[in-house]
């Protein structure tokens, strides 16, 4: 027991536990357990009679019958591969690693007109739809006639929407509680980002579409417009096979399934979709949310 206590004293002194060492030297406490030496290592004899693992050269001689068969390339994938111009002799590789490739068609991309009911499309290139939109849908330059506003709309519908939402009944009510005032009108933004978006409209600093006359101060609207040009429908209905370009379009579609024609802005309900659509166009609560 003396040897064990001496071992503990050396350990406490080495690790700096001097208060504990002082108490132990005074003899006021004793160890509540014996300190035992660790057991000796057991020597394990390896049995050389067990078969060793096969070498690489041995494994390479395994017959093809023992190897797992490759998955057969389906006809649907072959059809897609032909469209993308993949070589037939490597289709099995492309199919096996199909999740690792970024697919891009070699065919000519088409860009579509964004006006509802118009099926016109042309090969995609800069300003490809400018002539079509100007001649068929009367797109052009429609300046705002209000003071301190240099906004120029791309269509009659665009300028009417601007006059309603920016200057008319749908304009955002000025609020003095926000500390970011507009230098052209009584509008106050809650932060610099909102004010900057508002000033873009005043100063006609808009984002322009590379394919047609469309302009917007809202980046999200421009993004959705480009998706419309290329018919990218990423929002799918879970109740039918219909898909939509925007999330808002999907929500409106689901209302038809649920027969829910309630205005999300003012909570007024309607019996038919026609009455609901007519109300939404003139809902003052909805229009007040735009600037």
BAGUTI-368914 format. One record per residue: residue number from 1; residue in three letters; y, x, z of N, C-alpha, C in turn. Coordinates in steps of 0.02 Angstrom, whole numbers, plus 50000, padded with zeros to 5 digits. Example, Ala and Ser with C-alpha at 12.3 -4.5 7.8 and 13.67 -1.06 7.14 Angstrom:
2
{rec 1 ala {49716 50660 50390} {49775 50615 50390} {49835 50660 50390}}
{rec 2 ser {49888 50642 50354} {49947 50684 50357} {50002 50645 50394}}
This chain:
291
{rec 1 unk {49940 50041 50000} {50000 50000 50000} {50063 50043 50000}}
{rec 2 unk {50057 50104 50033} {50114 50149 50037} {50132 50173 49967}}
{rec 3 unk {50082 50187 49926} {50094 50211 49858} {50130 50158 49816}}
{rec 4 unk {50110 50095 49827} {50141 50041 49789} {50214 50033 49810}}
{rec 5 unk {50228 50037 49876} {50298 50031 49898} {50341 50087 49872}}
{rec 6 unk {50313 50147 49869} {50350 50204 49842} {50366 50194 49768}}
{rec 7 unk {50318 50164 49732} {50329 50149 49661} {50387 50099 49652}}
{rec 8 unk {50388 50048 49696} {50441 49997 49693} {50508 50028 49709}}
{rec 9 unk {50511 50074 49760} {50574 50107 49779} {50602 50147 49721}}
{rec 10 unk {50558 50184 49686} {50581 50223 49628} {50607 50178 49572}}
{rec 11 unk {50573 50123 49564} {50593 50076 49511} {50662 50045 49526}}
{rec 12 unk {50673 50024 49590} {50736 49994 49609} {50793 50044 49605}}
{rec 13 unk {50780 50107 49623} {50831 50158 49620} {50848 50175 49547}}
{rec 14 unk {50797 50175 49504} {50808 50192 49434} {50847 50138 49397}}
{rec 15 unk {50834 50076 49416} {50867 50020 49382} {50932 49999 49415}}
{rec 16 unk {50954 50032 49468} {51018 50018 49498} {51019 49959 49546}}
{rec 17 unk {50961 49936 49569} {50958 49880 49616} {50961 49907 49687}}
{rec 18 unk {51020 49934 49706} {51027 49969 49769} {51026 49922 49829}}
{rec 19 unk {51053 49862 49822} {51053 49815 49878} {50982 49795 49896}}
{rec 20 unk {50942 49783 49844} {50872 49766 49857} {50834 49825 49888}}
{rec 21 unk {50850 49885 49864} {50819 49946 49892} {50837 49955 49965}}
{rec 22 unk {50900 49939 49983} {50922 49946 50052} {50883 49899 50098}}
{rec 23 unk {50874 49837 50076} {50836 49788 50116} {50764 49810 50124}}
{rec 24 unk {50735 49838 50070} {50665 49860 50073} {50657 49919 50120}}
{rec 25 unk {50706 49966 50121} {50702 50025 50165} {50709 50006 50238}}
{rec 26 unk {50747 49952 50251} {50756 49930 50321} {50693 49898 50349}}
{rec 27 unk {50644 49884 50304} {50581 49856 50328} {50584 49783 50346}}
{rec 28 unk {50636 49747 50322} {50643 49676 50338} {50601 49631 50294}}
{rec 29 unk {50573 49659 50243} {50533 49618 50197} {50474 49659 50172}}
{rec 30 unk {50425 49625 50150} {50366 49657 50122} {50348 49622 50057}}
{rec 31 unk {50306 49655 50019} {50284 49626 49955} {50237 49568 49969}}
{rec 32 unk {50246 49514 49932} {50204 49454 49940} {50143 49455 49895}}
{rec 33 unk {50136 49510 49857} {50079 49514 49811} {50061 49588 49802}}
{rec 34 unk {49999 49602 49790} {49979 49673 49779} {49995 49694 49707}}
{rec 35 unk {50015 49756 49700} {50028 49784 49634} {49964 49815 49609}}
{rec 36 unk {49939 49789 49554} {49876 49812 49527} {49888 49853 49464}}
{rec 37 unk {49844 49900 49454} {49848 49941 49394} {49820 49901 49335}}
{rec 38 unk {49846 49913 49276} {49821 49877 49217} {49749 49896 49202}}
{rec 39 unk {49710 49850 49176} {49640 49865 49160} {49635 49916 49104}}
{rec 40 unk {49580 49952 49104} {49569 50001 49051} {49555 49967 48985}}
{rec 41 unk {49574 50001 48932} {49561 49974 48866} {49487 49973 48850}}
{rec 42 unk {49468 49918 48818} {49398 49913 48797} {49390 49945 48729}}
{rec 43 unk {49338 49984 48723} {49323 50017 48659} {49279 49971 48618}}
{rec 44 unk {49304 49950 48561} {49267 49904 48517} {49234 49945 48462}}
{rec 45 unk {49168 49937 48456} {49131 49972 48403} {49131 49930 48339}}
{rec 46 unk {49155 49960 48285} {49157 49926 48220} {49089 49928 48188}}
{rec 47 unk {49067 49869 48166} {49001 49864 48133} {49010 49879 48059}}
{rec 48 unk {48983 49936 48038} {48989 49957 47968} {48942 49919 47922}}
{rec 49 unk {48897 49880 47951} {48849 49844 47909} {48878 49783 47874}}
{rec 50 unk {48940 49760 47897} {48971 49702 47864} {48994 49720 47794}}
{rec 51 unk {48988 49673 47747} {49010 49688 47678} {49085 49697 47674}}
{rec 52 unk {49107 49746 47636} {49177 49759 47627} {49206 49713 47573}}
{rec 53 unk {49273 49708 47575} {49306 49666 47525} {49298 49697 47456}}
{rec 54 unk {49296 49654 47407} {49289 49678 47338} {49352 49715 47316}}
{rec 55 unk {49343 49768 47279} {49400 49806 47254} {49432 49767 47197}}
{rec 56 unk {49492 49790 47177} {49527 49756 47122} {49488 49759 47057}}
{rec 57 unk {49455 49815 47046} {49416 49822 46985} {49357 49773 46985}}
{rec 58 unk {49329 49762 47045} {49274 49714 47051} {49299 49643 47040}}
{rec 59 unk {49357 49628 47070} {49385 49561 47062} {49404 49546 46990}}
{rec 60 unk {49425 49596 46954} {49446 49584 46885} {49388 49565 46840}}
{rec 61 unk {49326 49576 46864} {49267 49561 46823} {49241 49491 46835}}
{rec 62 unk {49278 49451 46875} {49256 49382 46887} {49260 49344 46821}}
{rec 63 unk {49212 49306 46808} {49210 49269 46744} {49264 49216 46741}}
{rec 64 unk {49283 49196 46681} {49335 49146 46670} {49314 49077 46697}}
{rec 65 unk {49249 49066 46704} {49225 49002 46729} {49245 48992 46802}}
{rec 66 unk {49250 49048 46840} {49267 49044 46911} {49342 49035 46922}}
{rec 67 unk {49384 49052 46872} {49456 49046 46878} {49476 48973 46870}}
{rec 68 unk {49530 48950 46905} {49553 48881 46898} {49580 48868 46828}}
{rec 69 unk {49564 48811 46800} {49586 48795 46733} {49660 48777 46733}}
{rec 70 unk {49697 48798 46680} {49768 48783 46674} {49777 48709 46657}}
{rec 71 unk {49831 48682 46683} {49846 48611 46671} {49864 48601 46598}}
{rec 72 unk {49836 48550 46568} {49849 48537 46497} {49920 48511 46488}}
{rec 73 unk {49954 48536 46436} {50023 48517 46422} {50023 48446 46394}}
{rec 74 unk {50057 48398 46427} {50058 48329 46403} {50097 48322 46338}}
{rec 75 unk {50082 48269 46301} {50115 48257 46237} {50190 48246 46245}}
{rec 76 unk {50210 48213 46300} {50280 48200 46311} {50320 48264 46317}}
{rec 77 unk {50290 48314 46352} {50324 48378 46360} {50328 48415 46293}}
{rec 78 unk {50275 48410 46253} {50275 48442 46187} {50331 48413 46143}}
{rec 79 unk {50342 48348 46149} {50394 48316 46109} {50463 48340 46130}}
{rec 80 unk {50473 48346 46196} {50537 48372 46222} {50546 48445 46203}}
{rec 81 unk {50491 48484 46207} {50495 48555 46190} {50514 48565 46117}}
{rec 82 unk {50490 48522 46074} {50507 48527 46004} {50580 48514 45993}}
{rec 83 unk {50608 48466 46031} {50679 48450 46026} {50722 48509 46048}}
{rec 84 unk {50698 48546 46099} {50736 48603 46125} {50720 48667 46087}}
{rec 85 unk {50674 48664 46039} {50658 48723 45999} {50616 48775 46033}}
{rec 86 unk {50573 48755 46079} {50530 48803 46114} {50471 48822 46069}}
{rec 87 unk {50450 48886 46068} {50393 48907 46027} {50328 48876 46052}}
{rec 88 unk {50287 48853 46006} {50225 48819 46024} {50176 48864 46060}}
{rec 89 unk {50175 48929 46043} {50126 48974 46073} {50140 48988 46147}}
{rec 90 unk {50199 48969 46172} {50217 48981 46242} {50229 48917 46280}}
{rec 91 unk {50206 48861 46254} {50219 48797 46287} {50186 48793 46356}}
{rec 92 unk {50127 48824 46363} {50093 48822 46428} {50134 48857 46482}}
{rec 93 unk {50168 48911 46464} {50210 48948 46512} {50271 48907 46530}}
{rec 94 unk {50302 48878 46478} {50362 48837 46491} {50345 48777 46534}}
{rec 95 unk {50286 48748 46523} {50267 48689 46562} {50250 48708 46634}}
{rec 96 unk {50217 48765 46643} {50199 48787 46710} {50261 48802 46753}}
{rec 97 unk {50312 48830 46721} {50374 48849 46756} {50433 48804 46735}}
{rec 98 unk {50419 48741 46720} {50471 48696 46695} {50528 48684 46744}}
{rec 99 unk {50513 48691 46810} {50565 48680 46860} {50612 48739 46867}}
{rec 100 unk {50595 48795 46837} {50636 48856 46845} {50685 48865 46787}}
{rec 101 unk {50681 48824 46735} {50724 48832 46676} {50782 48784 46677}}
{rec 102 unk {50838 48807 46649} {50896 48763 46638} {50895 48742 46565}}
{rec 103 unk {50880 48679 46554} {50869 48655 46485} {50936 48638 46452}}
{rec 104 unk {50944 48660 46391} {51004 48645 46352} {50983 48632 46280}}
{rec 105 unk {50998 48573 46255} {50975 48554 46189} {51009 48595 46134}}
{rec 106 unk {50971 48609 46080} {50999 48645 46023} {51027 48597 45972}}
{rec 107 unk {51016 48532 45984} {51042 48482 45939} {51117 48474 45949}}
{rec 108 unk {51150 48442 45901} {51222 48433 45903} {51240 48380 45954}}
{rec 109 unk {51284 48396 46000} {51304 48349 46051} {51353 48299 46023}}
{rec 110 unk {51347 48237 46045} {51391 48184 46024} {51438 48166 46081}}
{rec 111 unk {51499 48149 46063} {51547 48126 46113} {51566 48054 46096}}
{rec 112 unk {51568 48011 46147} {51576 47939 46136} {51645 47914 46155}}
{rec 113 unk {51667 47861 46121} {51729 47828 46138} {51722 47794 46205}}
{rec 114 unk {51774 47796 46247} {51770 47769 46314} {51795 47697 46319}}
{rec 115 unk {51819 47668 46264} {51843 47599 46266} {51784 47551 46267}}
{rec 116 unk {51785 47503 46312} {51730 47456 46320} {51719 47417 46254}}
{rec 117 unk {51656 47416 46233} {51637 47379 46173} {51639 47420 46109}}
{rec 118 unk {51664 47482 46113} {51667 47525 46053} {51610 47575 46055}}
{rec 119 unk {51569 47577 46003} {51511 47621 45999} {51524 47683 45958}}
{rec 120 unk {51586 47698 45943} {51602 47755 45900} {51585 47821 45935}}
{rec 121 unk {51556 47868 45898} {51542 47935 45924} {51547 47986 45869}}
{rec 122 unk {51564 48047 45886} {51573 48103 45839} {51545 48166 45870}}
{rec 123 unk {51533 48218 45830} {51512 48283 45859} {51566 48309 45907}}
{rec 124 unk {51543 48336 45963} {51589 48357 46016} {51628 48420 45996}}
{rec 125 unk {51693 48414 45998} {51739 48471 45989} {51808 48449 46014}}
{rec 126 unk {51853 48496 46023} {51919 48482 46051} {51956 48432 46007}}
{rec 127 unk {51986 48381 46041} {52026 48329 46008} {51987 48290 45956}}
{rec 128 unk {51921 48285 45966} {51879 48251 45916} {51894 48176 45911}}
{rec 129 unk {51917 48146 45966} {51928 48074 45966} {52001 48053 45964}}
{rec 130 unk {52046 48101 45955} {52118 48085 45956} {52136 48037 45900}}
{rec 131 unk {52114 48051 45838} {52130 48008 45781} {52100 47939 45789}}
{rec 132 unk {52038 47936 45813} {52005 47871 45822} {52041 47829 45874}}
{rec 133 unk {52059 47860 45931} {52093 47823 45984} {52162 47800 45962}}
{rec 134 unk {52196 47840 45921} {52263 47822 45898} {52260 47766 45847}}
{rec 135 unk {52214 47770 45799} {52211 47722 45745} {52177 47656 45765}}
{rec 136 unk {52124 47661 45805} {52084 47602 45822} {52105 47568 45887}}
{rec 137 unk {52132 47606 45934} {52148 47578 46000} {52221 47587 46020}}
{rec 138 unk {52263 47606 45972} {52335 47612 45983} {52354 47658 46040}}
{rec 139 unk {52316 47713 46048} {52334 47763 46099} {52394 47802 46073}}
{rec 140 unk {52435 47825 46119} {52494 47864 46100} {52534 47883 46161}}
{rec 141 unk {52600 47890 46153} {52644 47907 46208} {52687 47846 46226}}
{rec 142 unk {52680 47824 46289} {52716 47765 46313} {52753 47785 46377}}
{rec 143 unk {52817 47807 46370} {52854 47831 46429} {52875 47775 46476}}
{rec 144 unk {52878 47791 46540} {52901 47744 46590} {52978 47740 46587}}
{rec 145 unk {53006 47678 46591} {53078 47669 46586} {53112 47663 46654}}
{rec 146 unk {53075 47678 46708} {53105 47673 46775} {53144 47737 46790}}
{rec 147 unk {53197 47732 46831} {53236 47793 46848} {53196 47842 46889}}
{rec 148 unk {53210 47906 46880} {53178 47961 46916} {53102 47962 46905}}
{rec 149 unk {53079 47939 46847} {53007 47941 46832} {52998 47963 46760}}
{rec 150 unk {52966 48020 46751} {52955 48047 46684} {52883 48035 46660}}
{rec 151 unk {52847 47990 46693} {52778 47975 46676} {52773 47949 46604}}
{rec 152 unk {52721 47973 46568} {52706 47950 46500} {52634 47927 46497}}
{rec 153 unk {52623 47863 46483} {52556 47836 46480} {52525 47848 46412}}
{rec 154 unk {52458 47848 46411} {52422 47860 46348} {52407 47796 46310}}
{rec 155 unk {52417 47737 46342} {52405 47673 46309} {52448 47620 46342}}
{rec 156 unk {52451 47561 46311} {52490 47506 46340} {52460 47484 46406}}
{rec 157 unk {52393 47484 46410} {52360 47466 46472} {52376 47516 46528}}
{rec 158 unk {52379 47580 46509} {52394 47632 46558} {52465 47625 46586}}
{rec 159 unk {52514 47611 46543} {52583 47606 46566} {52593 47542 46608}}
{rec 160 unk {52557 47488 46591} {52561 47428 46631} {52532 47439 46701}}
{rec 161 unk {52476 47475 46704} {52445 47491 46768} {52492 47535 46810}}
{rec 162 unk {52525 47583 46777} {52571 47628 46812} {52630 47588 46841}}
{rec 163 unk {52658 47543 46801} {52716 47504 46825} {52698 47459 46883}}
{rec 164 unk {52636 47433 46883} {52614 47389 46937} {52599 47428 47001}}
{rec 165 unk {52561 47482 46994} {52537 47519 47053} {52588 47570 47079}}
{rec 166 unk {52633 47592 47037} {52680 47644 47058} {52749 47617 47072}}
{rec 167 unk {52769 47564 47035} {52836 47537 47043} {52836 47463 47063}}
{rec 168 unk {52783 47426 47049} {52783 47354 47059} {52751 47332 47125}}
{rec 169 unk {52716 47275 47123} {52687 47245 47183} {52633 47290 47213}}
{rec 170 unk {52600 47329 47171} {52545 47370 47197} {52565 47436 47226}}
{rec 171 unk {52631 47451 47226} {52652 47516 47251} {52640 47522 47326}}
{rec 172 unk {52630 47582 47349} {52618 47594 47420} {52683 47584 47459}}
{rec 173 unk {52679 47546 47512} {52738 47530 47553} {52763 47594 47586}}
{rec 174 unk {52829 47610 47579} {52856 47671 47610} {52847 47670 47685}}
{rec 175 unk {52828 47726 47712} {52818 47731 47785} {52854 47793 47811}}
{rec 176 unk {52901 47782 47857} {52941 47837 47884} {52903 47878 47936}}
{rec 177 unk {52845 47853 47957} {52808 47890 48009} {52776 47953 47981}}
{rec 178 unk {52769 47958 47915} {52742 48019 47885} {52798 48069 47872}}
{rec 179 unk {52784 48132 47877} {52836 48184 47875} {52839 48221 47809}}
{rec 180 unk {52813 48191 47754} {52816 48224 47689} {52851 48177 47639}}
{rec 181 unk {52918 48177 47637} {52955 48130 47596} {52957 48152 47522}}
{rec 182 unk {52959 48101 47478} {52967 48114 47406} {53041 48122 47391}}
{rec 183 unk {53059 48169 47346} {53129 48182 47330} {53156 48134 47277}}
{rec 184 unk {53111 48091 47250} {53133 48044 47198} {53136 47972 47222}}
{rec 185 unk {53098 47954 47274} {53094 47884 47297} {53081 47883 47372}}
{rec 186 unk {53081 47823 47403} {53072 47819 47476} {53001 47835 47501}}
{rec 187 unk {52956 47852 47457} {52886 47865 47476} {52881 47924 47524}}
{rec 188 unk {52837 47918 47575} {52821 47972 47622} {52746 47982 47622}}
{rec 189 unk {52723 48043 47612} {52652 48058 47613} {52629 48080 47681}}
{rec 190 unk {52565 48065 47696} {52539 48085 47762} {52524 48159 47766}}
{rec 191 unk {52516 48192 47707} {52507 48264 47706} {52532 48290 47639}}
{rec 192 unk {52532 48355 47631} {52559 48387 47571} {52518 48370 47509}}
{rec 193 unk {52452 48361 47517} {52408 48345 47461} {52426 48276 47431}}
{rec 194 unk {52437 48226 47474} {52455 48159 47451} {52523 48161 47417}}
{rec 195 unk {52571 48197 47445} {52637 48202 47415} {52634 48236 47347}}
{rec 196 unk {52594 48289 47341} {52588 48325 47278} {52559 48280 47224}}
{rec 197 unk {52510 48239 47242} {52481 48192 47194} {52533 48141 47171}}
{rec 198 unk {52575 48118 47217} {52629 48071 47202} {52680 48103 47155}}
{rec 199 unk {52699 48166 47169} {52749 48201 47128} {52724 48215 47058}}
{rec 200 unk {52659 48225 47051} {52630 48236 46984} {52646 48177 46938}}
{rec 201 unk {52642 48116 46965} {52655 48057 46925} {52729 48053 46907}}
{rec 202 unk {52774 48066 46955} {52846 48066 46942} {52863 48115 46887}}
{rec 203 unk {52834 48175 46890} {52853 48230 46846} {52807 48236 46785}}
{rec 204 unk {52761 48189 46778} {52714 48188 46721} {52673 48252 46716}}
{rec 205 unk {52655 48280 46774} {52610 48339 46775} {52539 48313 46782}}
{rec 206 unk {52509 48294 46726} {52445 48260 46726} {52389 48304 46698}}
{rec 207 unk {52327 48286 46715} {52268 48320 46688} {52251 48287 46622}}
{rec 208 unk {52245 48326 46569} {52233 48299 46503} {52160 48308 46482}}
{rec 209 unk {52133 48258 46449} {52065 48262 46422} {52066 48305 46359}}
{rec 210 unk {52016 48348 46351} {52012 48393 46294} {51988 48358 46230}}
{rec 211 unk {51965 48296 46236} {51934 48262 46179} {51974 48202 46154}}
{rec 212 unk {52017 48173 46196} {52056 48115 46174} {52125 48117 46208}}
{rec 213 unk {52162 48061 46205} {52230 48057 46230} {52234 48044 46305}}
{rec 214 unk {52179 48036 46338} {52178 48015 46409} {52211 48067 46454}}
{rec 215 unk {52252 48042 46502} {52283 48085 46553} {52277 48051 46621}}
{rec 216 unk {52277 48090 46674} {52273 48062 46742} {52296 48114 46792}}
{rec 217 unk {52325 48089 46847} {52344 48134 46902} {52288 48143 46952}}
{rec 218 unk {52234 48104 46943} {52177 48105 46989} {52120 48144 46958}}
{rec 219 unk {52098 48197 46993} {52044 48240 46967} {51978 48202 46962}}
{rec 220 unk {51965 48158 47011} {51903 48120 47011} {51900 48072 46952}}
{rec 221 unk {51956 48040 46936} {51958 47995 46879} {51946 48033 46814}}
{rec 222 unk {51974 48093 46809} {51964 48133 46749} {51891 48154 46743}}
{rec 223 unk {51860 48171 46798} {51789 48190 46799} {51745 48132 46774}}
{rec 224 unk {51759 48072 46799} {51721 48014 46778} {51733 47998 46705}}
{rec 225 unk {51794 48010 46681} {51810 47999 46610} {51769 48044 46565}}
{rec 226 unk {51762 48107 46584} {51721 48154 46544} {51648 48133 46544}}
{rec 227 unk {51622 48111 46602} {51554 48086 46604} {51544 48027 46558}}
{rec 228 unk {51595 47985 46552} {51592 47927 46507} {51588 47950 46435}}
{rec 229 unk {51625 48003 46417} {51622 48030 46349} {51551 48050 46330}}
{rec 230 unk {51514 48080 46378} {51447 48105 46363} {51392 48059 46388}}
{rec 231 unk {51411 48000 46411} {51363 47949 46433} {51314 47976 46486}}
{rec 232 unk {51341 48011 46535} {51301 48038 46589} {51297 47985 46644}}
{rec 233 unk {51238 47954 46651} {51228 47899 46699} {51184 47923 46757}}
{rec 234 unk {51217 47945 46810} {51180 47972 46868} {51170 47922 46924}}
{rec 235 unk {51196 47862 46918} {51191 47813 46971} {51144 47757 46948}}
{rec 236 unk {51084 47753 46979} {51032 47707 46957} {51024 47650 47006}}
{rec 237 unk {51014 47591 46979} {51003 47532 47020} {50930 47532 47046}}
{rec 238 unk {50922 47520 47110} {50855 47519 47140} {50819 47453 47130}}
{rec 239 unk {50855 47403 47103} {50826 47337 47093} {50808 47323 47021}}
{rec 240 unk {50833 47363 46975} {50816 47357 46904} {50822 47425 46872}}
{rec 241 unk {50817 47428 46806} {50817 47493 46771} {50886 47512 46744}}
{rec 242 unk {50938 47476 46765} {51005 47490 46741} {51034 47551 46776}}
{rec 243 unk {51072 47591 46739} {51105 47650 46767} {51179 47649 46749}}
{rec 244 unk {51219 47684 46788} {51292 47681 46780} {51322 47750 46784}}
{rec 245 unk {51382 47756 46755} {51417 47820 46754} {51451 47833 46821}}
{rec 246 unk {51478 47781 46852} {51514 47788 46915} {51479 47751 46971}}
{rec 247 unk {51492 47772 47032} {51464 47739 47091} {51494 47669 47100}}
{rec 248 unk {51558 47662 47081} {51590 47596 47086} {51557 47546 47039}}
{rec 249 unk {51537 47570 46979} {51503 47526 46932} {51436 47502 46959}}
{rec 250 unk {51401 47546 46994} {51336 47527 47024} {51346 47476 47079}}
{rec 251 unk {51398 47485 47121} {51411 47438 47175} {51427 47368 47148}}
{rec 252 unk {51467 47365 47095} {51483 47301 47065} {51421 47268 47035}}
{rec 253 unk {51376 47309 47008} {51315 47282 46979} {51269 47252 47034}}
{rec 254 unk {51264 47287 47090} {51222 47263 47145} {51247 47196 47172}}
{rec 255 unk {51311 47185 47168} {51339 47121 47189} {51308 47063 47150}}
{rec 256 unk {51293 47075 47086} {51263 47022 47045} {51193 47006 47071}}
{rec 257 unk {51154 47058 47089} {51088 47046 47117} {51092 47006 47182}}
{rec 258 unk {51140 47024 47223} {51146 46993 47289} {51188 46929 47288}}
{rec 259 unk {51219 46916 47230} {51264 46858 47222} {51318 46859 47276}}
{rec 260 unk {51345 46918 47286} {51397 46929 47335} {51463 46943 47299}}
{rec 261 unk {51506 46892 47294} {51570 46899 47259} {51626 46895 47311}}
{rec 262 unk {51627 46944 47355} {51679 46948 47407} {51722 47009 47394}}
{rec 263 unk {51787 46999 47394} {51834 47054 47383} {51831 47101 47443}}
{rec 264 unk {51818 47165 47429} {51812 47213 47483} {51879 47231 47513}}
{rec 265 unk {51934 47212 47479} {52001 47229 47504} {52028 47175 47551}}
{rec 266 unk {52020 47111 47532} {52049 47058 47572} {51996 47011 47602}}
{rec 267 unk {51932 47023 47586} {51876 46984 47613} {51873 46912 47589}}
{rec 268 unk {51910 46895 47537} {51907 46827 47509} {51845 46821 47465}}
{rec 269 unk {51808 46765 47472} {51745 46754 47436} {51754 46706 47378}}
{rec 270 unk {51712 46715 47326} {51715 46673 47266} {51644 46652 47246}}
{rec 271 unk {51639 46596 47213} {51574 46569 47194} {51547 46601 47131}}
{rec 272 unk {51591 46623 47086} {51569 46652 47022} {51598 46721 47012}}
{rec 273 unk {51565 46760 46970} {51589 46827 46953} {51655 46824 46915}}
{rec 274 unk {51664 46773 46873} {51725 46766 46834} {51786 46758 46878}}
{rec 275 unk {51780 46715 46929} {51836 46705 46975} {51849 46768 47017}}
{rec 276 unk {51795 46803 47035} {51802 46865 47073} {51839 46918 47032}}
{rec 277 unk {51819 46927 46969} {51852 46977 46926} {51926 46960 46916}}
{rec 278 unk {51941 46896 46907} {52011 46876 46898} {52052 46891 46960}}
{rec 279 unk {52023 46881 47019} {52058 46895 47082} {52070 46970 47092}}
{rec 280 unk {52020 47011 47077} {52026 47082 47090} {52084 47113 47051}}
{rec 281 unk {52096 47089 46991} {52150 47117 46950} {52219 47107 46982}}
{rec 282 unk {52226 47055 47022} {52292 47039 47051} {52292 47041 47128}}
{rec 283 unk {52239 47066 47159} {52235 47067 47232} {52288 47116 47259}}
{rec 284 unk {52336 47089 47297} {52391 47130 47322} {52368 47181 47374}}
{rec 285 unk {52317 47163 47413} {52291 47209 47463} {52260 47270 47429}}
{rec 286 unk {52222 47258 47376} {52190 47312 47338} {52243 47356 47304}}
{rec 287 unk {52292 47325 47273} {52343 47362 47237} {52387 47403 47283}}
{rec 288 unk {52394 47381 47345} {52436 47417 47393} {52406 47483 47415}}
{rec 289 unk {52343 47494 47399} {52309 47556 47418} {52320 47611 47368}}
{rec 290 unk {52352 47596 47311} {52366 47646 47261} {52438 47670 47267}}
{rec 291 unk {52447 47731 47245} {52515 47758 47245} {52536 47776 47174}}
